[in-house]
Amino acid sequence: MSAVAWIAVGSLVAWVWLLLGQGFFWRTDQRLPSRAAPERWPSVAVVVPARDEAAMLPVSLPSLLAQDYPGPVEIFLVDDCSKDGTGDVARALSVRYGGVPVTVVSPGEPEPGWTGKLWAVRHGMALARAREPEYLLLTDADIAHEPDSLRELVSAAETGGFDLVSQMARLRVASVWERLVVPAFVYFFSQLYPFRWINRNTGRTAAAAGGCALLRTEAAVRAGVPDSIRQAVIDDVSLARAVRRSGGRIWLGLAERVDSVRPYPGLGDLWRMVARSAYAQLRHHPLVLLGTVLGLVLVYLVPPAALAAGVLEGDAVAAWAGGLAWAVMAGTYMPMLGYYRQSLWLAPLLPFTALLYLLMTVDSAVRHHRGRGAAWKGRTYTRPEAAPDQ
C-alpha cells in the first residue's frame, strides 16, 4: 500500500476507536438523571459573577428572579469592576421584576494570583456562606434559566447524592459562524471529557460546565474552592477536579432548559472565545501542543484529503479508508447537530471546523509565548494554570 493509504487506514482505525472506545462521547443522551422532589427543599444561594454584563443581564437575570424554587433562595451578583453600570442594571432589574431577592456587591480589583472570574466567585461565595446555604448555584451572567431550572438541579443532586451537578448550557446558534463552530465546540469538549466517564462513581475523568453548576456547600468547603483553584484559567474543569479529588460525586450533562444568550456573531468573536483558554487546556506544554496538532490532522484532516488523493491517483485503499473515516466522523457529529437543531448537512464540514480549531489552538499558544497570556474581559493572565494534581 502507498504511504497515503497507510495514513488513511490509521485515521480509520482512530475513528473506529473513537466511535466505540471513548465513552460514546458522540451521544447526546446524558441529561439530568432520574430525580424526585425532596421531602425538604434545601436552601440555595445563587452566585453570579458579572463583569461588564449590562447588555446581558436584561435577558438573563429576570430568569433567575423568576425561579419557582420551593425552598429558601437568594441571588448574590458580584459586580467585578464593571465599567458599563452592571451593578446598577442588576439593582434596577431586581426592583422591576421582583421575585428572588438580589444582593449586589463589588469586591474591587483582584489580588495577584487570581484568574478569570474566580476572584468574583470567591466574594460571592463568602457572602453567600454567611447565610449558611446548603447549596451554591454558580451561574454566569449570560445564562438564562427556565423557571424550574433550580428545582430540577436540586432534585437531581438530592436524589442522586451528588456534590456537583452541572449542565452545559445550550449555546446560541444564530449566525452562520455560530452554526458552523458552536456545536463542534461542545462536540470536541465531550470528546476530551466523555460525559459517561465523568458520571461514573469510580471514574477519574472530571469536568463541569461553569455556566450552570450546583455545588453542595459542604463539598465546596471540603475541596477548598475557590481558593484551591484560584490560578485556574479553565475554572469549571478545575472545580470538578477539586470536588472529585476531595471525595465528592459529580455529574455533567447537556442542558434542556438552560441557555446561553451571549452572541458570537463573527468568526473573530468565536476565535477569541476558544483561543482564550485552548493552550491552558494543554497545560502550556509545547510537546502536548505538537501532539494535539498531529492528532487533529490525522483524525480530522486526513480523511477528506485521503479520499481526494485516492480518487485522483487511483489509490482504492486510500480512497475507501479516507471515505469511511470521513463517514464515521460525520455520523458521530450528527447527534450534536440534532441537539442544536441544525441541518445534518453540516456534518461533512466538520474537517473544516476542526481546521479552524487547530488554528485557534496554535494562536492560543502563540499568544501565550508572546506574553499575552489568557485573556478574560479585558484582563490578561500570563501565569500558567496549575497542573490538575496540584
HELIX and SHEET records of a PDB file:
HELIX    1   1 ALA A    3  GLY A   21  1                                  19    
HELIX    2   2 LEU A   57  LEU A   65  1                                   9    
HELIX    3   3 THR A   86  TYR A   97  1                                  12    
HELIX    4   4 LEU A  118  ARG A  129  1                                  12    
HELIX    5   5 SER A  149  GLY A  160  1                                  12    
HELIX    6   6 VAL A  176  LEU A  192  1                                  17    
HELIX    7   7 PHE A  195  ILE A  198  1                                   4    
HELIX    8   8 THR A  217  ALA A  223  1                                   7    
HELIX    9   9 ASP A  227  ILE A  229  5                                   3    
HELIX   10  10 ASP A  235  ARG A  245  1                                  11    
HELIX   11  11 LEU A  267  ALA A  275  1                                   9    
HELIX   12  12 ALA A  278  GLN A  281  1                                   4    
HELIX   13  13 PRO A  286  LEU A  296  1                                  11    
HELIX   14  14 VAL A  297  LEU A  301  3                                   5    
HELIX   15  15 VAL A  302  GLU A  313  1                                  12    
HELIX   16  16 ALA A  316  TYR A  339  1                                  24    
HELIX   17  17 LEU A  344  LEU A  349  5                                   6    
HELIX   18  18 LEU A  350  HIS A  369  1                                  20    
SHEET    1   A 8 VAL A 102  VAL A 105  0                                        
SHEET    2   A 8 VAL A  73  ASP A  79  1                                        
SHEET    3   A 8 VAL A  44  ALA A  50  1                                        
SHEET    4   A 8 TYR A 135  THR A 139  1                                        
SHEET    5   A 8 CYS A 212  ARG A 216 -1                                        
SHEET    6   A 8 LEU A 164  ARG A 170 -1                                        
SHEET    7   A 8 ILE A 250  SER A 260  1                                        
SHEET    8   A 8 ILE A 143  HIS A 145 -1                                        
SHEET    1   B 2 ALA A 374  TRP A 376  0                                        
SHEET    2   B 2 ARG A 379  TYR A 381 -1                                        
END                                                                             
